Amino acid sequence: MGQSASTAAIPSRDTHRSKSKSTAIISPMDAEGSESSGEITDGPPDYMRDLPDDCLACIFQSLSSGDRKRCSLVCRRWLRIEGQSRHRLSLNAQPDLLPMIPSLFSRFDAVTKLALKCDRRSVSIGDDALIIISLRCRNLTRLKLRACRELTDAGMAAFAKNCRGLKKLSCGSCAFGAKGMNAVLDNCSALEELSVKRLRGIADGAAAEPIGPGAAASSLKTICLKELYNGQCFGPLIIGAKNLRTLKLFRCSGDWDKLFQAVAERVTGMVEIHLERVPVSDFGLAAISNCLDLEILHLVKTLECTNAGLASVAERCKLLRKLHIDGWKTNRIGDEGLVAVAKHCPNLQELVLIGVNPTKSSLEMLASNCQNLERLALCGSDTVGDPEISCIAAKCIALKKLCIKNCPVSDHGMEALATGCPNLVKVKVKKCRGVTCEGAEWLRSSRVSLAVNLDTVEPEHQDASTSDGGVQENGIEFPPVPSQIAAPSIASSSSGRSASFKARLGLFSGRSLVACTLRRWSSGKSSSGSN
């Protein structure tokens, strides 16, 4: 690869002899210096030759993967340094990878983070390939496995014995089972993060072998389980992870109320809990309330959770600062639960309500008591209209970002925002039929520093179940509720070709938005440039 016949044309320094630029043809090997024949070429000085290897490695690490690959073809020195400085590697985990493993990891001998991904329709690598990789990468700290269905418990056990320094393991759609997972937990005592999705080798029902706790239980800080038919077999691991900080459960069946009661007795230091479509009720929430350090709570489509359960968490978890609730239009969580949050959680900074119907009374109490509330999202709420928005505008002094979706809000609500919320920097309005382009434009002109993003749809195309739309604000201030990721997102105003941009041009809207958009451009107040 380094002995390619590519050439480079370099201008001559001898400009006194001729006004035209002469060129000297050199090979990449000559450009390196140490590989040259010793002859002085007619060209400018090669500053890269004098650059230390460590500096060149830092430059490579700041480049994209494609640029790094192209740079590695310049000369032997660059090929060597690029390989030795690469710590991340992602490989197509199909059987033809096996014969290339020795040469690959001879070049990339410093890899600590490895991803092995296979297409779901293809055959993946087997145990032999994984064992060879583990022998070549004993310093591996992170491993991601995707659709590696040919890996067995034996292969995972051998890997775990060779890579005992593993700190993060993520596996999805793999076929090994409890024995392979237990081998990792027994041998990788430094494991801090574990993410498991659709682990097909776990048996259902009473035949399931318990997973954990193992030697890694004391070091684990994050556990994420997704789409497991028998996720409760991880119960011993969760109970034994005394230093666990984050627990995320997505679409995992089982009796989680009973498990949470056992967890609450031993694991009380959790600060973040995500529950999505998990069979948990108020009994489980009462157990969660024993985590007095809890700061982040997501309740997404947990149908058995009511105001009473939310109140029990709010009364004891006074450090709560981020709360996401997707009530799925069940109306089991409403004013009563939100009032409890307002009374007991003064540190609340972010509140996302989807399919929940708060009224002016609960919103007013939240605004009055939660003086640090900076981010608020109201989606699919039938009770949030102009009076509620006016209340938010008058009371939420610290509010910086507001998202309103599929709520009965009109231009009058936009008028209230023109004079309220002094710290407001961004407003997103989507699928609110009462808000017109003229109303949004008036708000922009009234507060020139405010970024207003309006996205409308034709009434006949508006989905009644828009509470599933989620809230996304560049993935930072308003992280999407996990169940909403696949749904159409609210496009950020920072994207020049986003859906909301097209909507403002009238491509997706029943109204003509061209005129007001052109007026906004001509005045130089486009919201797309203010983010």
Disulfide bonds with the S-S distance in Angstrom:
Cys437-Cys516 1.96
